[in-house]
């Protein structure tokens, strides 16, 4: 029994570490590609064009996450599921933006808050994928 508990604890630790790695990769992608877009003169405003600004940011975060996941040996399906967590917040939030219920900054904050449990849900869906070493 102690062996099972110890092994189970280690696999949940790997799961937690992988989650943190995904968050870091997401932000590295976002900040790195934002620097590239800025250097190319592409600056989207959360107040002026919030939909495009959000979609570009979600793309940037997805690139970072996908690169890290593929480097770690994950298949495309779980990688794309994790990337989908970056885009899913637009489903309820864009209509609220279009109806004037929220503004661009609220969209950004709410979407970022929603991403974290969506990432966790994607990982829990394939728990074995994220509790074993790659």
Secondary structure, DSSP 8 states (H G I E B T S, - for coil): -HHHHHHHHHHHHHHHHHHHHHHHHHHHHHHHHHHHHHHTT----TTTSHHHHHHHHHHHHHHHHHHHHHHTT--HHHHHHHHHHHHTTHHHHHHHHHTTSS-HHHHHHHHHHHHHHHHHHHHHHTHHHHHS--
